Every structure is written in structure tokens, then in C-alpha cells.
Amino acid sequence: MKLNVLYFSRYRETLGLDDETIEGDFTSVDQLRQHLIRRSGVWQVLAEQNLMCARNQDMCGLDEPLIDGDEVGFFPTVTGG
């Protein structure tokens, strides 16, 4: 399966990239996220507990299933004050 992965806000800045295409057998958003975290180093930023994600521009949970061609976005929780 081929996925287009987008990184937003602080994640984009930390990782140094806006997006990438990833190929592999991922059944859920969390499985994809775990694959990225295993890259170690700066990729540990995606291990944050309050991470938000979207599949095909719709907000979703980490248990969201994936299919070939999906677009997955990761972004940090926005807080204000």
C-alpha cells in the first residue's frame, strides 16, 4: 500500500519535512505512526499522547483503518490561553 503522509505545525518544523510517500502494510493510523516512531531521533515527537490525526482530510482516531492511496495527516493538539 502507498500512503501520502502530511506533517503540520510543530511536527513539520521538528521533522524538517511537509510530507512524504510511504509504502508498507499498515492496517491503521497507529500502525503507521508506530512505524514512523521507530525511525527514532526527532521522530519521537510523534509518540506524544495528545497527537491529532486525519485520514483523507477528516479527523480520526489512531484506530482508523487505512487503505491504499489514503492521505494521513499528523498535527499537535492546539492549545490556547
Secondary structure, DSSP 8 states (H G I E B T S, - for coil): -EEEEEE-HHHHHHHT-SEEEEES--SBHHHHHHHHHTT-GGGGGGG-TT-EEEETTEEE-TT-B--TT-EEEEE------
